[in-house]
Structure formats: C-alpha cells, structure tokens
Amino acid sequence: KDKEEDESKEEDSCSQQNRASRKKNYQQKNSDGKKAGEEGSRQRERGKKAPTKDQKESENKEKKTNKKEKEGDDKQKTDRKNSTTSSSNSSDEESLSEEELAMLMEQVEQKKKLISTMRNKPWRMMKKLSVLREAQAFVEKFEGALGKGKGKKLYAYKMMMAKKWVKFKRDFDNFKTQCIPWEMKIKEVESHFGSSVASYFIFLRWMYGVNLVLFGLIFGLVIIPEILMGMPYGSMPRKTVPRAEQATAMDFSVLWDFEGYIKYSALFYGYYNNQRTIGWLKYRLPMAYFMVGISVFGYSLMVVIRSMARNANESTADGDDDNFIFSWKMFTSWDYLIGNPETADNKFASITTSFKESIVDEQESNKDENIHLRRFLRVLANVLIICCLCGSGYLIYFVVKRSQTFSKMQNVGWYERNEVEIVMSLLGMFCPPLFETIAALENYHPRIGLKWQLGRIFALFLGNLYTFLLALMDDVNEKLAEEDVVKNITHWTLLSHHNSSVGNGSTATPPPLDPADVPRGPCWETTVGIEIVRLTVSDILVTYITILVGDFIRACFVRFMNYCWCWDLEAGFPSYAEFDISGNVLGLIFNQGMIWMGSFYAPGLVGINVLRLLTSMYFQCWAVMSSNVPHARVFKASKSNNFYMGLLLLILFLSLLPVAYTIMSLPPSFDCGPFSGKKRMYEVIQETIELDFPLFVAKIFSYVANPGLIIPAILLMVLAIYYLNAVAEAYQRANAELKKKMQMQREEEKNKRNNKASTNPVLQDLEDLFTPSTKSESHLKEAEDKKIDSPNRTSPVVKQDKAAALGGSPMTGGRGTAFTLPPHMFMTRPPTPHVWAPYPGQPRPRGYPLGPVPGRGRGQPRY
C-alpha cells in the first residue's frame, strides 16, 4: 500500500510539472507573436508615411468606383433576398405539414401565455420589453398559418376582428370614464382637501343623476301630455287667473311669491284637468299622475337601497388595511402613468393629504384622557343641543301659526309674507355652527364627530320640517272647511247663469260664462306646493349668499387686508373658512326630502332642483378651491357612504308619510287637479280597474286590498328583514374572525422567521448541558480509531477522513465551538438527554441507577 501511494504521488507531481511547462511555453509563444505583430505594424506605418500626391489621387478614385459598385451590388442582393424570402414564405406556408402546424400551434400558445404572464416575471424591464416584442412579433407572424387554404384566411379574419373588438372595448371603457360628469373637478378637490370633502361632491353628483331620472318621468309622462293634448290655457277656470288677480298677475313681487300666472301654470297641481282621457291617444292623465307620484318614491327607494348594498359589498370585499399603512402609502401611492404636470401636482397633494389623514387616525387611536371628565362634557353638550332643538321647533310652530293670521289680512308686507321661509333658513344657517362649537367639548375623533354633527343637524331639520308640516296641516283643514262654502257658491252661480239664459225664452245658446268670473276654491294642494317651492328657493338663495359672503368676501378681506392689520388675519380671527361638510350634506339631504314630498303637489319642482344641483356643483367647487382651506384636522372619510345613504333613506320614508296621508285620508279639491270630483285620490285605481279590466281582476284587487292580507304581509316583510339582518351580522362576525385568524397566522410566520437566528444559541446551551455523555462517546471513538488506524497513521487520506469525521459531527465541539447540524438532518424538537448504555460484555459502572427496563436508567447518568 505504501508503494502504491508513493507511485500515485509521483504521478501527480509529474502531471503538475507537465502542465506548468505547457503553460509557460504557451505564454512565451503568445508574447513572441504579439511582439512580431507589433513590429510588422510599425514597419507598415513607416512605409505608409511617405506616399506621393499621384498615388493619393489614384487611390481616392479607386475607392469611389468601388463604393458605387458595392452599392449597386447591395441593391440587387436586397431585391433578390426580398423576392426569395417572399416566395419562400409563401411556399413554406403552403407546404407546411401537420406536424409543423402542431408545433407552430404549441409555440404560439406558449408565446401567448408568456405575453399574459409577463408582468409576473422577475426580470428587468429591458428584458421584459425585448421578450414581449419578440413574442408579439412571433404571434402576429405565425398565428395565421394555423389554417389551411380558405380556413387560413377565415382564421386570420377572425383574429383581426378579435383584436379590433378588444381595442374597441378598451377605447369604449376610456370613453365611459371620460363621460363621467365632473370627474376631474372632484379629483382636484380630493387632492387638496381630502376624501371627506370630496365625498360631498360625489354625493351631490349621485343626487343629480337621481333627480334627472325623476325629472324625465314627471316631465315625459305628466307635463308634456297635458301641454300637448290637454285643454289650452284660459279655456277653463282652473287654467285661468281670476278676474280680481289679473291686474297684478305679472308683477315681480307677485311672481316672486309664485302667485299670479305661475300659480295657474303646469308647475303646480291645480293646472291639470280631471278628464279621464285626453287627446287623440286617449291618454289617461289622472292615472298617469297617480302612478308617476308613486313611482317617484319607488324608484328612489330602489336606488338608495341598491347603492347601500353596493357600498356594503365594497367595504366587506376590501382587505385588512390596518397593517403597514404608511408603508403601503409610501411605496404604492404614486401612479406612474401620469403624464400631465397639473395631474402630477394634484396627485402629490393627494398623497400628502392621505398621510395627514393616517397620522390623525394614528394619533387618535393612541390618545389617553380622563374618562370621567370626558363623559361629563359629553352629557353637558348633549343637554345644550337638545335645548336648542326644542327652541327651534317651538319658534317654527309659532311663526307658521302667525303666518296664517297674516294670510287673512290685506296689505301685508314682504317680511310678513316670507317670514316662515326666512326663519327656517336662518335656523338652518346658524344652528349647525352653534352645534359644532358645542361639540368641541366632546373631543371625538373627527370621523365620529362628523357623524354626531350630522345626526344633530338631521334632528334639527327633521324637527323643523315636521313642525312646518303640522302647522301646514292646520291650514289645510281650514281650507277644506272653506271649500264647502265656495263649492255651494260656485254651484249657485252656474245654476243662476243657466236659469237666466233659459228664462229669457231665447232659442239661441247662451253665452258661456267667462272662466275668470267663476268663483274658485282655495285648492289646498296648490297651496302646499307653493309653500314647499318657496322653502326650496329660499334655501337655495341662503346657501349661495352664505357662500359669497361667508367664504368669498371673507377670503378676499383676509387676503388683501392682512398686510395692514394689527394682527395676523390668516392665523387668527377671522382667518379663511373651512368647508362645512355636515351642514352641506344635511342641507342637500333635506332639500331632496322636500323635493320628494313636494313633487306630488308641484310637478315642476323636480326641474327646479335639477337646475339647483347643476349650479351648486360649479359654484361650490369654485368656492372651495378659491376661498376655503383644508381642515385643521384632516381625516379620512369612510369608503362607503352608507351613513349618508342611511340618512337619505330615513328622510325618504319620512317624506312619504305626509303624501300617503293626504292620498288615503284627505278629500281632493273639487275644482282643481286631476282627482277633482272624487272622495279620495286612490279611487282612480279602482275606477280604472272597474272600467278597463275584466271583473275577476277587480275581485283580485279587492281581495288583495283586504286588511286581513295586508297586515300578515307586513309582518312577513318585517320577519324577512330581521332574518336577513341577522344573517348579515353573522357574516360580518365570521369575516372578522377570519381576519383575526389570518393575522395570527401571519404573526406566527413572522415569529418563526425572526426566531431562526436565535436557534443556534439555544442549541449550544443544550449541548453544554449534555457535555459528559458526548465526551465519553468521543473517548470511545478515539480509542477505536487508534486501534484501526495504527498501521497507517501517516496516510494523508486517513487524516483527511478523520478530520472530516471530527469536524462534521454535530456535538464534538466544546463550549467555544459553533454548533452545526449535518445537511441531511432537520431539527423538529430539542434533543433529549442521551442515556449511556453498556456494550454487550462490558461491565456496568458503579452507581448507575437501575430502571424498569434492563440496561436503561431513570434519569441522567452520574459519573
């Protein structure tokens, strides 16, 4: 063995010497070749340094002729290549076999998959772009070769149409986004003032869309048929101004109060005739008026509930946004497709505002205060606000009662005529800032404070509105009592006119009575419509004047007078105004409630509201961007506007109650409106069913209208709503629990990753605990190695094996050595104490404890 090892060593040394000699020879040859090349190039340069002029001219001429010949040859070659490639491509396409088509199909599918998954590849952008271009070129080139003959052309045509269709859909989606009204204005407001202010303008745009649909229903099914097919103006008393009012019917003060010609126009309920059918189409106007009045509430209810459901789905579909908020905002907020500098500035402002919102949320979540003091201040604030609400309700009731006495007087001034509208507008203008001042005692989070402010202003407006309606109902009852007297006078007037014409004994027909001379009833429906229209118009004017005076003129004063004033006007009083979110939102909601309630008595009110919303969008956007400043405490609005929608749904229900009461309980006026001559308004449906439908339909309707079926149906609806609400709450709880489990699992994974670095020190401590057993095992192994390896201790291979064995054992080191595991072992639990057991035939040491199993002890060995 020693001889064989010496021979292998000599062979290795000889091979190494041969390799070294070869490398030296190769390097010498390369160096000699380089030197020779350098000397040759130097000699050439020396020979080229001294050419004559004739030689230079002849060389230049030869170069020019060679260039021209080469250009001609290149042109001919390119033409030949193009012709040959085209012919070869056509011939190749025609001569493709089925195997080649299958291969092409597979390659095209692979390229398509690569194109679709290119974004997920962990490549650099240059590599992605190059590979994408190559794949697209390959697909465009060989995709048409998958067919044969006519099928090839059909396939190419289909692929072309598919690409055109995809491009058309993309362009159409872009067109739809561009057609969204006021999108850029709202984005600009959001970028500078935050999502809370932008939520108001989004809500305003949504309300504008709803009112457009309502205006289309009323204008297309009620107003236009009456104007085109009904009786013309002046042909009957309800469409004619009375003789006593004709002198002042066109005065501005009269028209401003919606009297005169406006009162007897298609804007109000009293203008419409009660004929069952009108025009050559036999259009049933009373039935259409009734059904449109109901469909206004039905459509609004459906739209509000659908939008609430959509917002709820969007809020539950989102993930947990409470983790790594600032990291997400920092690294994922910017839009790299922005190419407009103004858009980039708006995006920068939006990101800055979102950081402010998140900082405020984080500060509010970590705030600690005195709980008892906070509770006392909140109770005190609620008591003050309740006192304000009761006082405003009593004031409105007093003013409405006073206006009824003014209406019976003559020569009443402008203030007395418009006292109710002025008082309600002033209460709506001054009470919300007062509530906001009182709410400063509560120290809520801005988002929670906004909801409390909205609820209080909602209670204020709701109390004012229902106080106004209750006082108006007293006026309606008085007018109903007055109608009985006027109805008798009207009948006696018409009867006397007829008797006088017959008593003269003339055979000619008597001249008809002028409609302006016929006594009129008070027409309480038109009176209610006029009051609601006045309230709406006064609310519009107060809102615009408040914006001009309270925002624009105030901002101009602060801007230009700050240089010559005693103190800093921008930092102190009066400073710039902030946008009142709660007041504007509640004003918009209650204005819509008045529109829903007044559209039955004044069909033209919806058109006025459409104009109001259109001008409000432009006017308020201009005022916000020019006169307001962002809130001192910028906060993030909720992703779903369900709080606004909940208030809107409540006001929709509350505005439906007075209309339903008048339809089911009060008798209509006898000489105005489409329901005149009937005891109740809903009798139009019964009349239509009896005259236009078969008898069994009338029986079914009578059975359905039975209270014995209506009450169980209502109870069933209530139970269904309760069940669906319980199911929704259960889903929400399950969703919350799932989020918690996912969060816990993520934290566990994070802890595992963080604990990997601390596993080695722990295992070292375990090794130190078990050093005696490891030392005994190492002594035994050393003794065995000495017995086996004694004849060949000088062998280098054996030394290397022993070093590898000693270095690779997991527990051979002492206290200072690092603990390393073999690569094929996985540590799933800490190692258990190793118990030494004697080999067969080996004597047991003294003091070794005996156990229940022979050769196994009860604890750690003692030496």
VENPE-V683822 format. One record per helix or strand of 2 or more residues. SS is the DSSP state (H for helix, E for strand). FROM is the first residue (numbers start at 1). TO is the last residue. If there is no record, write none. Layout:
# VENPE-V683822
{{SS/FROM/TO} {SS/FROM/TO}}
This chain:
# VENPE-V683822
{{H/2/48} {H/53/94} {H/98/116} {H/118/120} {H/125/146} {H/150/178} {H/183/193} {H/195/229} {H/237/239} {H/243/248} {H/252/256} {H/269/271} {H/285/317} {H/325/332} {H/341/365} {H/371/407} {H/414/417} {H/419/439} {H/446/503} {H/515/517} {H/524/561} {E/577/578} {H/581/598} {H/605/627} {E/628/629} {H/642/664} {H/683/692} {H/695/704} {H/707/755} {H/759/769} {H/771/789} {H/796/808}}
